[in-house]
Amino acid sequence: MSQSLELKRWLSPEELEQEYGFSKSTQAKMRMRTTGSSFPYSKIGGKYIRYDRKLIDKWLENHQVQGEAS
């Protein structure tokens, strides 16, 4: 991973896939969800999708699943 990507706040779908491992098709499905589990994103000019790294990190933290105790 390049250092510039690590420091970049706004990520394109390609950069999100590279850094977080969410395929572009998964991203599209997550954007279409109407529940509280949809991905936070911005759409610029009705065409360009960008993800705020800070909001993605927060989204991941809020969707953690705790393992069951045995």
N, CA, C and O atoms as a Maestro MAE file, in Angstrom:
{
 s_m_m2io_version
 :::
 2.0.0
}

f_m_ct {
 s_m_title
 :::
 protein
 m_atom[280] {
  # First column is atom index #
  i_m_mmod_type
  r_m_x_coord
  r_m_y_coord
  r_m_z_coord
  i_m_residue_number
  s_m_chain_name
  s_m_pdb_residue_name
  s_m_pdb_atom_name
  i_m_atomic_number
  :::
  1 25 0.861 -1.178 0.000 1 A "MET " " N  " 7
  2 3 0.000 0.000 0.000 1 A "MET " " CA " 6
  3 2 0.901 1.233 0.000 1 A "MET " " C  " 6
  4 15 1.872 1.305 0.753 1 A "MET " " O  " 8
  5 25 0.572 2.187 -0.840 2 A "SER " " N  " 7
  6 3 1.396 3.385 -0.902 2 A "SER " " CA " 6
  7 2 1.102 4.289 0.285 2 A "SER " " C  " 6
  8 15 -0.002 4.286 0.830 2 A "SER " " O  " 8
  9 25 2.096 5.053 0.672 3 A "GLN " " N  " 7
  10 3 1.926 5.953 1.816 3 A "GLN " " CA " 6
  11 2 0.878 7.017 1.513 3 A "GLN " " C  " 6
  12 15 0.133 7.422 2.406 3 A "GLN " " O  " 8
  13 25 0.811 7.471 0.268 4 A "SER " " N  " 7
  14 3 -0.166 8.503 -0.066 4 A "SER " " CA " 6
  15 2 -1.585 7.989 0.136 4 A "SER " " C  " 6
  16 15 -2.460 8.760 0.531 4 A "SER " " O  " 8
  17 25 -1.840 6.699 -0.125 5 A "LEU " " N  " 7
  18 3 -3.164 6.130 0.093 5 A "LEU " " CA " 6
  19 2 -3.478 6.055 1.578 5 A "LEU " " C  " 6
  20 15 -4.621 6.277 1.978 5 A "LEU " " O  " 8
  21 25 -2.483 5.747 2.399 6 A "GLU " " N  " 7
  22 3 -2.694 5.674 3.844 6 A "GLU " " CA " 6
  23 2 -3.135 7.023 4.408 6 A "GLU " " C  " 6
  24 15 -3.940 7.067 5.338 6 A "GLU " " O  " 8
  25 25 -2.623 8.114 3.861 7 A "LEU " " N  " 7
  26 3 -2.911 9.439 4.387 7 A "LEU " " CA " 6
  27 2 -4.127 10.088 3.730 7 A "LEU " " C  " 6
  28 15 -4.621 11.108 4.211 7 A "LEU " " O  " 8
  29 25 -4.602 9.517 2.657 8 A "LYS " " N  " 7
  30 3 -5.693 10.102 1.895 8 A "LYS " " CA " 6
  31 2 -7.017 9.910 2.643 8 A "LYS " " C  " 6
  32 15 -7.339 8.796 3.056 8 A "LYS " " O  " 8
  33 25 -7.777 10.984 2.816 9 A "ARG " " N  " 7
  34 3 -9.049 10.899 3.541 9 A "ARG " " CA " 6
  35 2 -10.188 10.400 2.651 9 A "ARG " " C  " 6
  36 15 -10.949 9.526 3.065 9 A "ARG " " O  " 8
  37 25 -10.317 10.932 1.454 10 A "TRP " " N  " 7
  38 3 -11.416 10.572 0.566 10 A "TRP " " CA " 6
  39 2 -10.945 9.521 -0.422 10 A "TRP " " C  " 6
  40 15 -9.973 9.726 -1.148 10 A "TRP " " O  " 8
  41 25 -11.647 8.385 -0.443 11 A "LEU " " N  " 7
  42 3 -11.237 7.250 -1.262 11 A "LEU " " CA " 6
  43 2 -12.238 6.986 -2.383 11 A "LEU " " C  " 6
  44 15 -13.450 7.078 -2.185 11 A "LEU " " O  " 8
  45 25 -11.717 6.659 -3.555 12 A "SER " " N  " 7
  46 3 -12.556 6.226 -4.667 12 A "SER " " CA " 6
  47 2 -12.969 4.773 -4.410 12 A "SER " " C  " 6
  48 15 -12.392 4.115 -3.544 12 A "SER " " O  " 8
  49 25 -13.956 4.269 -5.150 13 A "PRO " " N  " 7
  50 3 -14.319 2.856 -4.988 13 A "PRO " " CA " 6
  51 2 -13.131 1.909 -5.198 13 A "PRO " " C  " 6
  52 15 -13.013 0.905 -4.496 13 A "PRO " " O  " 8
  53 25 -12.266 2.216 -6.145 14 A "GLU " " N  " 7
  54 3 -11.094 1.382 -6.390 14 A "GLU " " CA " 6
  55 2 -10.140 1.392 -5.186 14 A "GLU " " C  " 6
  56 15 -9.604 0.355 -4.796 14 A "GLU " " O  " 8
  57 25 -9.941 2.568 -4.612 15 A "GLU " " N  " 7
  58 3 -9.047 2.691 -3.455 15 A "GLU " " CA " 6
  59 2 -9.641 2.009 -2.223 15 A "GLU " " C  " 6
  60 15 -8.916 1.397 -1.438 15 A "GLU " " O  " 8
  61 25 -10.968 2.115 -2.056 16 A "LEU " " N  " 7
  62 3 -11.625 1.437 -0.940 16 A "LEU " " CA " 6
  63 2 -11.461 -0.073 -1.080 16 A "LEU " " C  " 6
  64 15 -11.196 -0.769 -0.100 16 A "LEU " " O  " 8
  65 25 -11.619 -0.573 -2.298 17 A "GLU " " N  " 7
  66 3 -11.447 -2.004 -2.547 17 A "GLU " " CA " 6
  67 2 -10.018 -2.439 -2.226 17 A "GLU " " C  " 6
  68 15 -9.806 -3.472 -1.591 17 A "GLU " " O  " 8
  69 25 -9.056 -1.657 -2.660 18 A "GLN " " N  " 7
  70 3 -7.650 -1.981 -2.432 18 A "GLN " " CA " 6
  71 2 -7.310 -1.972 -0.941 18 A "GLN " " C  " 6
  72 15 -6.618 -2.866 -0.454 18 A "GLN " " O  " 8
  73 25 -7.789 -0.977 -0.228 19 A "GLU " " N  " 7
  74 3 -7.398 -0.818 1.165 19 A "GLU " " CA " 6
  75 2 -8.229 -1.650 2.138 19 A "GLU " " C  " 6
  76 15 -7.687 -2.228 3.080 19 A "GLU " " O  " 8
  77 25 -9.540 -1.714 1.913 20 A "TYR " " N  " 7
  78 3 -10.425 -2.377 2.875 20 A "TYR " " CA " 6
  79 2 -10.916 -3.750 2.400 20 A "TYR " " C  " 6
  80 15 -11.440 -4.531 3.196 20 A "TYR " " O  " 8
  81 25 -10.750 -4.042 1.121 21 A "GLY " " N  " 7
  82 3 -11.131 -5.351 0.605 21 A "GLY " " CA " 6
  83 2 -12.584 -5.505 0.200 21 A "GLY " " C  " 6
  84 15 -13.022 -6.619 -0.090 21 A "GLY " " O  " 8
  85 25 -13.352 -4.408 0.171 22 A "PHE " " N  " 7
  86 3 -14.744 -4.476 -0.280 22 A "PHE " " CA " 6
  87 2 -14.766 -4.335 -1.799 22 A "PHE " " C  " 6
  88 15 -14.365 -3.300 -2.333 22 A "PHE " " O  " 8
  89 25 -15.234 -5.374 -2.499 23 A "SER " " N  " 7
  90 3 -15.291 -5.300 -3.963 23 A "SER " " CA " 6
  91 2 -16.237 -4.178 -4.386 23 A "SER " " C  " 6
  92 15 -17.081 -3.737 -3.606 23 A "SER " " O  " 8
  93 25 -16.087 -3.728 -5.620 24 A "LYS " " N  " 7
  94 3 -16.945 -2.657 -6.106 24 A "LYS " " CA " 6
  95 2 -18.403 -3.101 -6.153 24 A "LYS " " C  " 6
  96 15 -19.298 -2.284 -5.939 24 A "LYS " " O  " 8
  97 25 -18.657 -4.368 -6.425 25 A "SER " " N  " 7
  98 3 -20.049 -4.844 -6.436 25 A "SER " " CA " 6
  99 2 -20.624 -4.860 -5.019 25 A "SER " " C  " 6
  100 15 -21.798 -4.540 -4.825 25 A "SER " " O  " 8
  101 25 -19.816 -5.225 -4.036 26 A "THR " " N  " 7
  102 3 -20.266 -5.182 -2.636 26 A "THR " " CA " 6
  103 2 -20.532 -3.745 -2.217 26 A "THR " " C  " 6
  104 15 -21.513 -3.472 -1.525 26 A "THR " " O  " 8
  105 25 -19.678 -2.834 -2.626 27 A "GLN " " N  " 7
  106 3 -19.880 -1.418 -2.304 27 A "GLN " " CA " 6
  107 2 -21.219 -0.941 -2.864 27 A "GLN " " C  " 6
  108 15 -21.980 -0.263 -2.173 27 A "GLN " " O  " 8
  109 25 -21.500 -1.294 -4.104 28 A "ALA " " N  " 7
  110 3 -22.755 -0.866 -4.739 28 A "ALA " " CA " 6
  111 2 -23.955 -1.417 -3.973 28 A "ALA " " C  " 6
  112 15 -24.930 -0.700 -3.747 28 A "ALA " " O  " 8
  113 25 -23.888 -2.680 -3.576 29 A "LYS " " N  " 7
  114 3 -24.985 -3.283 -2.809 29 A "LYS " " CA " 6
  115 2 -25.144 -2.588 -1.464 29 A "LYS " " C  " 6
  116 15 -26.267 -2.342 -1.023 29 A "LYS " " O  " 8
  117 25 -24.039 -2.271 -0.813 30 A "MET " " N  " 7
  118 3 -24.095 -1.612 0.492 30 A "MET " " CA " 6
  119 2 -24.641 -0.190 0.375 30 A "MET " " C  " 6
  120 15 -25.316 0.288 1.286 30 A "MET " " O  " 8
  121 25 -24.358 0.484 -0.725 31 A "ARG " " N  " 7
  122 3 -24.897 1.837 -0.925 31 A "ARG " " CA " 6
  123 2 -26.399 1.812 -1.144 31 A "ARG " " C  " 6
  124 15 -27.090 2.769 -0.795 31 A "ARG " " O  " 8
  125 25 -26.913 0.729 -1.717 32 A "MET " " N  " 7
  126 3 -28.345 0.626 -2.027 32 A "MET " " CA " 6
  127 2 -29.186 0.241 -0.817 32 A "MET " " C  " 6
  128 15 -30.406 0.404 -0.845 32 A "MET " " O  " 8
  129 25 -28.573 -0.257 0.227 33 A "ARG " " N  " 7
  130 3 -29.335 -0.652 1.405 33 A "ARG " " CA " 6
  131 2 -30.033 0.558 2.005 33 A "ARG " " C  " 6
  132 15 -29.487 1.660 2.028 33 A "ARG " " O  " 8
  133 25 -31.234 0.338 2.483 34 A "THR " " N  " 7
  134 3 -32.000 1.428 3.088 34 A "THR " " CA " 6
  135 2 -31.985 1.351 4.609 34 A "THR " " C  " 6
  136 15 -32.554 2.214 5.278 34 A "THR " " O  " 8
  137 25 -31.346 0.337 5.157 35 A "THR " " N  " 7
  138 3 -31.277 0.187 6.607 35 A "THR " " CA " 6
  139 2 -30.085 0.957 7.155 35 A "THR " " C  " 6
  140 15 -29.336 1.567 6.392 35 A "THR " " O  " 8
  141 25 -29.906 0.934 8.452 36 A "GLY " " N  " 7
  142 3 -28.789 1.613 9.090 36 A "GLY " " CA " 6
  143 2 -27.441 0.983 8.795 36 A "GLY " " C  " 6
  144 15 -26.408 1.504 9.217 36 A "GLY " " O  " 8
  145 25 -27.436 -0.142 8.068 37 A "SER " " N  " 7
  146 3 -26.168 -0.799 7.786 37 A "SER " " CA " 6
  147 2 -25.585 -0.402 6.435 37 A "SER " " C  " 6
  148 15 -24.617 -1.013 5.982 37 A "SER " " O  " 8
  149 25 -26.160 0.618 5.777 38 A "SER " " N  " 7
  150 3 -25.623 1.041 4.490 38 A "SER " " CA " 6
  151 2 -24.299 1.785 4.684 38 A "SER " " C  " 6
  152 15 -24.060 2.403 5.721 38 A "SER " " O  " 8
  153 25 -23.459 1.708 3.672 39 A "PHE " " N  " 7
  154 3 -22.155 2.376 3.698 39 A "PHE " " CA " 6
  155 2 -22.335 3.891 3.662 39 A "PHE " " C  " 6
  156 15 -23.180 4.384 2.914 39 A "PHE " " O  " 8
  157 25 -21.564 4.643 4.451 40 A "PRO " " N  " 7
  158 3 -21.572 6.105 4.303 40 A "PRO " " CA " 6
  159 2 -20.731 6.490 3.077 40 A "PRO " " C  " 6
  160 15 -19.604 6.020 2.918 40 A "PRO " " O  " 8
  161 25 -21.281 7.335 2.227 41 A "TYR " " N  " 7
  162 3 -20.552 7.762 1.035 41 A "TYR " " CA " 6
  163 2 -21.054 9.123 0.584 41 A "TYR " " C  " 6
  164 15 -22.103 9.596 1.019 41 A "TYR " " O  " 8
  165 25 -20.286 9.733 -0.290 42 A "SER " " N  " 7
  166 3 -20.681 10.998 -0.909 42 A "SER " " CA " 6
  167 2 -20.723 10.790 -2.407 42 A "SER " " C  " 6
  168 15 -19.920 10.039 -2.961 42 A "SER " " O  " 8
  169 25 -21.664 11.457 -3.066 43 A "LYS " " N  " 7
  170 3 -21.765 11.392 -4.513 43 A "LYS " " CA " 6
  171 2 -21.592 12.804 -5.042 43 A "LYS " " C  " 6
  172 15 -22.348 13.708 -4.684 43 A "LYS " " O  " 8
  173 25 -20.609 12.988 -5.884 44 A "ILE " " N  " 7
  174 3 -20.234 14.305 -6.375 44 A "ILE " " CA " 6
  175 2 -20.668 14.440 -7.828 44 A "ILE " " C  " 6
  176 15 -20.324 13.610 -8.670 44 A "ILE " " O  " 8
  177 25 -21.411 15.474 -8.107 45 A "GLY " " N  " 7
  178 3 -21.836 15.731 -9.481 45 A "GLY " " CA " 6
  179 2 -22.731 14.634 -10.039 45 A "GLY " " C  " 6
  180 15 -22.823 14.473 -11.256 45 A "GLY " " O  " 8
  181 25 -23.390 13.881 -9.170 46 A "GLY " " N  " 7
  182 3 -24.259 12.813 -9.626 46 A "GLY " " CA " 6
  183 2 -23.528 11.656 -10.273 46 A "GLY " " C  " 6
  184 15 -24.155 10.775 -10.861 46 A "GLY " " O  " 8
  185 25 -22.185 11.649 -10.171 47 A "LYS " " N  " 7
  186 3 -21.412 10.660 -10.914 47 A "LYS " " CA " 6
  187 2 -20.317 10.013 -10.081 47 A "LYS " " C  " 6
  188 15 -20.148 8.795 -10.138 47 A "LYS " " O  " 8
  189 25 -19.581 10.778 -9.323 48 A "TYR " " N  " 7
  190 3 -18.396 10.284 -8.644 48 A "TYR " " CA " 6
  191 2 -18.694 9.897 -7.199 48 A "TYR " " C  " 6
  192 15 -19.200 10.710 -6.424 48 A "TYR " " O  " 8
  193 25 -18.381 8.663 -6.842 49 A "ILE " " N  " 7
  194 3 -18.570 8.161 -5.482 49 A "ILE " " CA " 6
  195 2 -17.253 8.324 -4.729 49 A "ILE " " C  " 6
  196 15 -16.187 7.984 -5.243 49 A "ILE " " O  " 8
  197 25 -17.338 8.846 -3.508 50 A "ARG " " N  " 7
  198 3 -16.161 8.959 -2.645 50 A "ARG " " CA " 6
  199 2 -16.551 8.517 -1.240 50 A "ARG " " C  " 6
  200 15 -17.655 8.780 -0.765 50 A "ARG " " O  " 8
  201 25 -15.616 7.842 -0.597 51 A "TYR " " N  " 7
  202 3 -15.810 7.357 0.765 51 A "TYR " " CA " 6
  203 2 -14.871 8.102 1.702 51 A "TYR " " C  " 6
  204 15 -13.681 8.241 1.422 51 A "TYR " " O  " 8
  205 25 -15.406 8.573 2.799 52 A "ASP " " N  " 7
  206 3 -14.618 9.254 3.825 52 A "ASP " " CA " 6
  207 2 -14.021 8.180 4.735 52 A "ASP " " C  " 6
  208 15 -14.753 7.451 5.404 52 A "ASP " " O  " 8
  209 25 -12.712 8.088 4.756 53 A "ARG " " N  " 7
  210 3 -12.016 7.076 5.547 53 A "ARG " " CA " 6
  211 2 -12.485 7.079 7.008 53 A "ARG " " C  " 6
  212 15 -12.681 6.022 7.607 53 A "ARG " " O  " 8
  213 25 -12.661 8.272 7.567 54 A "LYS " " N  " 7
  214 3 -13.065 8.377 8.972 54 A "LYS " " CA " 6
  215 2 -14.437 7.749 9.193 54 A "LYS " " C  " 6
  216 15 -14.647 7.049 10.184 54 A "LYS " " O  " 8
  217 25 -15.375 7.994 8.273 55 A "LEU " " N  " 7
  218 3 -16.716 7.430 8.410 55 A "LEU " " CA " 6
  219 2 -16.735 5.923 8.162 55 A "LEU " " C  " 6
  220 15 -17.502 5.200 8.798 55 A "LEU " " O  " 8
  221 25 -15.896 5.448 7.241 56 A "ILE " " N  " 7
  222 3 -15.808 4.004 6.996 56 A "ILE " " CA " 6
  223 2 -15.259 3.304 8.230 56 A "ILE " " C  " 6
  224 15 -15.775 2.262 8.636 56 A "ILE " " O  " 8
  225 25 -14.204 3.875 8.834 57 A "ASP " " N  " 7
  226 3 -13.647 3.286 10.059 57 A "ASP " " CA " 6
  227 2 -14.694 3.250 11.173 57 A "ASP " " C  " 6
  228 15 -14.816 2.257 11.889 57 A "ASP " " O  " 8
  229 25 -15.444 4.341 11.310 58 A "LYS " " N  " 7
  230 3 -16.490 4.397 12.337 58 A "LYS " " CA " 6
  231 2 -17.588 3.380 12.034 58 A "LYS " " C  " 6
  232 15 -18.086 2.718 12.946 58 A "LYS " " O  " 8
  233 25 -17.970 3.250 10.764 59 A "TRP " " N  " 7
  234 3 -18.990 2.290 10.352 59 A "TRP " " CA " 6
  235 2 -18.544 0.876 10.722 59 A "TRP " " C  " 6
  236 15 -19.334 0.088 11.243 59 A "TRP " " O  " 8
  237 25 -17.278 0.557 10.451 60 A "LEU " " N  " 7
  238 3 -16.756 -0.771 10.783 60 A "LEU " " CA " 6
  239 2 -16.786 -1.012 12.291 60 A "LEU " " C  " 6
  240 15 -17.151 -2.100 12.737 60 A "LEU " " O  " 8
  241 25 -16.406 -0.010 13.072 61 A "GLU " " N  " 7
  242 3 -16.439 -0.138 14.533 61 A "GLU " " CA " 6
  243 2 -17.862 -0.377 15.027 61 A "GLU " " C  " 6
  244 15 -18.079 -1.178 15.937 61 A "GLU " " O  " 8
  245 25 -18.834 0.317 14.430 62 A "ASN " " N  " 7
  246 3 -20.228 0.182 14.851 62 A "ASN " " CA " 6
  247 2 -20.854 -1.151 14.441 62 A "ASN " " C  " 6
  248 15 -21.899 -1.533 14.968 62 A "ASN " " O  " 8
  249 25 -20.225 -1.854 13.509 63 A "HIS " " N  " 7
  250 3 -20.772 -3.124 13.025 63 A "HIS " " CA " 6
  251 2 -19.923 -4.325 13.446 63 A "HIS " " C  " 6
  252 15 -19.946 -5.371 12.798 63 A "HIS " " O  " 8
  253 25 -19.185 -4.162 14.525 64 A "GLN " " N  " 7
  254 3 -18.420 -5.281 15.056 64 A "GLN " " CA " 6
  255 2 -19.366 -6.312 15.631 64 A "GLN " " C  " 6
  256 15 -20.408 -5.973 16.191 64 A "GLN " " O  " 8
  257 25 -18.995 -7.578 15.489 65 A "VAL " " N  " 7
  258 3 -19.752 -8.671 16.056 65 A "VAL " " CA " 6
  259 2 -18.868 -9.317 17.120 65 A "VAL " " C  " 6
  260 15 -17.738 -9.721 16.846 65 A "VAL " " O  " 8
  261 25 -19.394 -9.407 18.315 66 A "GLN " " N  " 7
  262 3 -18.646 -10.029 19.405 66 A "GLN " " CA " 6
  263 2 -18.841 -11.532 19.328 66 A "GLN " " C  " 6
  264 15 -19.947 -12.016 19.091 66 A "GLN " " O  " 8
  265 25 -17.750 -12.267 19.531 67 A "GLY " " N  " 7
  266 3 -17.824 -13.727 19.532 67 A "GLY " " CA " 6
  267 2 -18.594 -14.226 20.732 67 A "GLY " " C  " 6
  268 15 -18.623 -13.579 21.779 67 A "GLY " " O  " 8
  269 25 -19.211 -15.371 20.576 68 A "GLU " " N  " 7
  270 3 -19.982 -15.963 21.672 68 A "GLU " " CA " 6
  271 2 -19.037 -16.667 22.624 68 A "GLU " " C  " 6
  272 15 -18.069 -17.296 22.197 68 A "GLU " " O  " 8
  273 25 -19.317 -16.561 23.920 69 A "ALA " " N  " 7
  274 3 -18.535 -17.268 24.938 69 A "ALA " " CA " 6
  275 2 -18.977 -18.723 24.957 69 A "ALA " " C  " 6
  276 15 -20.164 -19.027 24.841 69 A "ALA " " O  " 8
  277 25 -18.016 -19.608 25.103 70 A "SER " " N  " 7
  278 3 -18.381 -21.033 25.111 70 A "SER " " CA " 6
  279 2 -18.516 -21.576 26.509 70 A "SER " " C  " 6
  280 15 -18.818 -22.756 26.687 70 A "SER " " O  " 8
  :::
 }
 m_bond[279] {
  # First column is bond index #
  i_m_from
  i_m_to
  i_m_order
  :::
  1 1 2 1
  2 2 3 1
  3 3 4 2
  4 3 5 1
  5 5 6 1
  6 6 7 1
  7 7 8 2
  8 7 9 1
  9 9 10 1
  10 10 11 1
  11 11 12 2
  12 11 13 1
  13 13 14 1
  14 14 15 1
  15 15 16 2
  16 15 17 1
  17 17 18 1
  18 18 19 1
  19 19 20 2
  20 19 21 1
  21 21 22 1
  22 22 23 1
  23 23 24 2
  24 23 25 1
  25 25 26 1
  26 26 27 1
  27 27 28 2
  28 27 29 1
  29 29 30 1
  30 30 31 1
  31 31 32 2
  32 31 33 1
  33 33 34 1
  34 34 35 1
  35 35 36 2
  36 35 37 1
  37 37 38 1
  38 38 39 1
  39 39 40 2
  40 39 41 1
  41 41 42 1
  42 42 43 1
  43 43 44 2
  44 43 45 1
  45 45 46 1
  46 46 47 1
  47 47 48 2
  48 47 49 1
  49 49 50 1
  50 50 51 1
  51 51 52 2
  52 51 53 1
  53 53 54 1
  54 54 55 1
  55 55 56 2
  56 55 57 1
  57 57 58 1
  58 58 59 1
  59 59 60 2
  60 59 61 1
  61 61 62 1
  62 62 63 1
  63 63 64 2
  64 63 65 1
  65 65 66 1
  66 66 67 1
  67 67 68 2
  68 67 69 1
  69 69 70 1
  70 70 71 1
  71 71 72 2
  72 71 73 1
  73 73 74 1
  74 74 75 1
  75 75 76 2
  76 75 77 1
  77 77 78 1
  78 78 79 1
  79 79 80 2
  80 79 81 1
  81 81 82 1
  82 82 83 1
  83 83 84 2
  84 83 85 1
  85 85 86 1
  86 86 87 1
  87 87 88 2
  88 87 89 1
  89 89 90 1
  90 90 91 1
  91 91 92 2
  92 91 93 1
  93 93 94 1
  94 94 95 1
  95 95 96 2
  96 95 97 1
  97 97 98 1
  98 98 99 1
  99 99 100 2
  100 99 101 1
  101 101 102 1
  102 102 103 1
  103 103 104 2
  104 103 105 1
  105 105 106 1
  106 106 107 1
  107 107 108 2
  108 107 109 1
  109 109 110 1
  110 110 111 1
  111 111 112 2
  112 111 113 1
  113 113 114 1
  114 114 115 1
  115 115 116 2
  116 115 117 1
  117 117 118 1
  118 118 119 1
  119 119 120 2
  120 119 121 1
  121 121 122 1
  122 122 123 1
  123 123 124 2
  124 123 125 1
  125 125 126 1
  126 126 127 1
  127 127 128 2
  128 127 129 1
  129 129 130 1
  130 130 131 1
  131 131 132 2
  132 131 133 1
  133 133 134 1
  134 134 135 1
  135 135 136 2
  136 135 137 1
  137 137 138 1
  138 138 139 1
  139 139 140 2
  140 139 141 1
  141 141 142 1
  142 142 143 1
  143 143 144 2
  144 143 145 1
  145 145 146 1
  146 146 147 1
  147 147 148 2
  148 147 149 1
  149 149 150 1
  150 150 151 1
  151 151 152 2
  152 151 153 1
  153 153 154 1
  154 154 155 1
  155 155 156 2
  156 155 157 1
  157 157 158 1
  158 158 159 1
  159 159 160 2
  160 159 161 1
  161 161 162 1
  162 162 163 1
  163 163 164 2
  164 163 165 1
  165 165 166 1
  166 166 167 1
  167 167 168 2
  168 167 169 1
  169 169 170 1
  170 170 171 1
  171 171 172 2
  172 171 173 1
  173 173 174 1
  174 174 175 1
  175 175 176 2
  176 175 177 1
  177 177 178 1
  178 178 179 1
  179 179 180 2
  180 179 181 1
  181 181 182 1
  182 182 183 1
  183 183 184 2
  184 183 185 1
  185 185 186 1
  186 186 187 1
  187 187 188 2
  188 187 189 1
  189 189 190 1
  190 190 191 1
  191 191 192 2
  192 191 193 1
  193 193 194 1
  194 194 195 1
  195 195 196 2
  196 195 197 1
  197 197 198 1
  198 198 199 1
  199 199 200 2
  200 199 201 1
  201 201 202 1
  202 202 203 1
  203 203 204 2
  204 203 205 1
  205 205 206 1
  206 206 207 1
  207 207 208 2
  208 207 209 1
  209 209 210 1
  210 210 211 1
  211 211 212 2
  212 211 213 1
  213 213 214 1
  214 214 215 1
  215 215 216 2
  216 215 217 1
  217 217 218 1
  218 218 219 1
  219 219 220 2
  220 219 221 1
  221 221 222 1
  222 222 223 1
  223 223 224 2
  224 223 225 1
  225 225 226 1
  226 226 227 1
  227 227 228 2
  228 227 229 1
  229 229 230 1
  230 230 231 1
  231 231 232 2
  232 231 233 1
  233 233 234 1
  234 234 235 1
  235 235 236 2
  236 235 237 1
  237 237 238 1
  238 238 239 1
  239 239 240 2
  240 239 241 1
  241 241 242 1
  242 242 243 1
  243 243 244 2
  244 243 245 1
  245 245 246 1
  246 246 247 1
  247 247 248 2
  248 247 249 1
  249 249 250 1
  250 250 251 1
  251 251 252 2
  252 251 253 1
  253 253 254 1
  254 254 255 1
  255 255 256 2
  256 255 257 1
  257 257 258 1
  258 258 259 1
  259 259 260 2
  260 259 261 1
  261 261 262 1
  262 262 263 1
  263 263 264 2
  264 263 265 1
  265 265 266 1
  266 266 267 1
  267 267 268 2
  268 267 269 1
  269 269 270 1
  270 270 271 1
  271 271 272 2
  272 271 273 1
  273 273 274 1
  274 274 275 1
  275 275 276 2
  276 275 277 1
  277 277 278 1
  278 278 279 1
  279 279 280 2
  :::
 }
}
